[in-house]
Amino acid sequence: MKHDGTLSYLEPLESRTRGAAVLDSLADMIERAGLKIGDRLPPEISLAATLGVGRSTIREALNRWEGLGIIRRRRGDGTYLSARVQATRGLAPTMIRLEGEALLRLIEVRRALENSVVRLAAINATSAQRARISVLCTELIAEVDARRNWHEADAAFHGAIYEASGNPMFGQILSNLDHALERSSESPFGSDAFGIASFPPHRDLADAIVDGDPDGAQAAITLVLDIVEDEIKSLIA
């Protein structure tokens, strides 16, 4: 398969720029060349030569995209698009928008899994597990209100819910999905400010599980995910 036509949409970078400039150029090339999901990208060596950067720079950029589920590599065959890529024309940098779109895809998966998790937790949790979920929720909200790093407390709270569901695989799957999605160091999606508005409904979620109310638990987790989804869309708009 020849890639001369696709490569013609790239221009050499003025310096050996890493990160955002390379990814912006690749996104622009994909859009202008009309590449679709399932199409193969030019080889790394051709991309590097056309942009005037080292092959390791291209590999690093593509590794970030692979971590976001934007591309997939077939050993000995090449690199293929697995998600839509469009160069940014607004205020949000291309990489931030692509991270946000990857997070939106992750939320779709989380909706399907977490609806089942919280319903099962509300039904199956022991008295001790219900009490622990309530305590951990109180600790989480306190960390958020104090403007401290809340990530560990959040992981403990949701981990207790996964455990209470009676199926530990839920927690393993959701944790692996979240860790697999790579965020850049400048990403707003990894900051302590991201998702703050979603924490008040965590109290409703904990209370519903404590009360053995699966419908209430599902409504609460749906609201949590709705708030996070709206924030992502606002950041990449």
Secondary structure, 3 states (H helix, E strand, C coil): CCCHHHHCCCCCCCCCCCCHHHHHHHHHHHHHHCCCCCCECCCHHHHHHHHCCCHHHHHHHHHHHHHCCCEEEECCCEEEECCCCCCCCCCCCHHHHHHHHHHHHHHHHHHHHHHHHHHHHHHHCCHHHHHHHHHHHHHHHHHHHCCCCCHHHHHHHHHHHHHHCCCCHHHHHHHHHHHHCCCCCCCHHHCCCCCHHHCHHHHHHHHHHHCCCHHHHHHHHHHHHHHHHHHHHHHHC
